[in-house]
Amino acid sequence: MSELIVLGSCGAWPEPGRACAGFVLSHQGVRIVLDLGYGTIGPLLERFPRGAVDAVIVTHRHPDHCVDVSALARVRYYEAAAEPKIPLYCAPGVLDVLRALEPTPDPATVFDVRDLGRPARIGPFSLTPFPLPHHVPNYGVRLTAPGLTVAYTGDCGPTEALRELARDADLFIADATLRDEPADGSPRNVMTATEAATWAAAGGARRLLLAHFWPGSDRAVSAARARAVFGGEVIVAEEGLVVDL
C-alpha cells in the first residue's frame, strides 16, 4: 500500500486539536517523514511506535517544521538505541536548532545527518531537492519511484521553480499559508492557495494537497479558490487524513 499520512496541517503554531507541518510517505514498506513541527510527534508515535521510520526530511529550520525532531531524537535514544541511525536529510540551520533545544543526546549521535541540498536515494525513491524562496534556506523535495512521484514545497513564495517541482506529480503538497495576496504586490516567502493551485496546474500535477494553513484560516475558502484554477483533485490537509497513492 502507498499512502501519505497527514500528521499536522498548520503553519506558525498549531490550532487547538491540530499540529504543525508533518507528513509520512509510505511506499513499498519504506516510511519517509516530511517535516516534524509542533505537535506532530504524538501522531507519529501512534502509528509508528519507537519512531520506526526509514528517513526524516526537514525542509528548513523554522520550529513549525523541525521542533519535534528533537522529541524523536529522545525516543530513539531511550527506546531504540540498538537500532540503526535514521537518516536525517536537513536544510542548513536545522541541526543548530535541534542542538539548542536539547544538546544531549546530540542529534548526530541518534541520526545519520545528511545534506538535503544534494540528490539522494531513499529506498525506492530518488530525492531531488529544489531551493525555494523563504525567510531562511528552504528546500522543496521531489520523491520519485517507479510509478509514483510526490512533491512537497515546504514553505515558499511563488517562483518558477515550482513548475518543475510539480511536474507530472501524482501528489503535490503545497504551502497555502495566506488567504489573500498582499495589496502592495511585494515579494513573499509564502503562498496563497490560489498560487499553489496555479503552480500545480502549470506543472501538470494530478492532485494537490493544500497545507500549512495560517491559524484561523477558513480552509473551505482556500479550497474553493484552488479549485477555481486547478482542474485536478484538491485535497485539504487535515490531521489524521490518509491519502491513498
Sequence and secondary structure as in RCSB ss.txt:
>XXXX:A:sequence
MSELIVLGSCGAWPEPGRACAGFVLSHQGVRIVLDLGYGTIGPLLERFPRGAVDAVIVTHRHPDHCVDVSALARV
RYYEAAAEPKIPLYCAPGVLDVLRALEPTPDPATVFDVRDLGRPARIGPFSLTPFPLPHHVPNYGVRLTAPGLTV
AYTGDCGPTEALRELARDADLFIADATLRDEPADGSPRNVMTATEAATWAAAGGARRLLLAHFWPGSDRAVSAAR
ARAVFGGEVIVAEEGLVVDL
>XXXX:A:secstr
  EEEEEE BSSS  TT  BSEEEEEETTEEEEEEE TT HHHHHHHSGGG  SEEEE  S HHHHHHHHHHHHH
HHHH TTS  EEEEE TTHHHHHHHH  SS HHHHEEEEETTS EEETTEEEEEEEE SSS EEEEEEEETTEEE
EE  S    THHHHHTTT SEEEEE  BSS  TT    SS BHHHHHHHHHHHT SEEEEE B TT  HHHHHHH
HHTT  SEEEE  TT EEE 
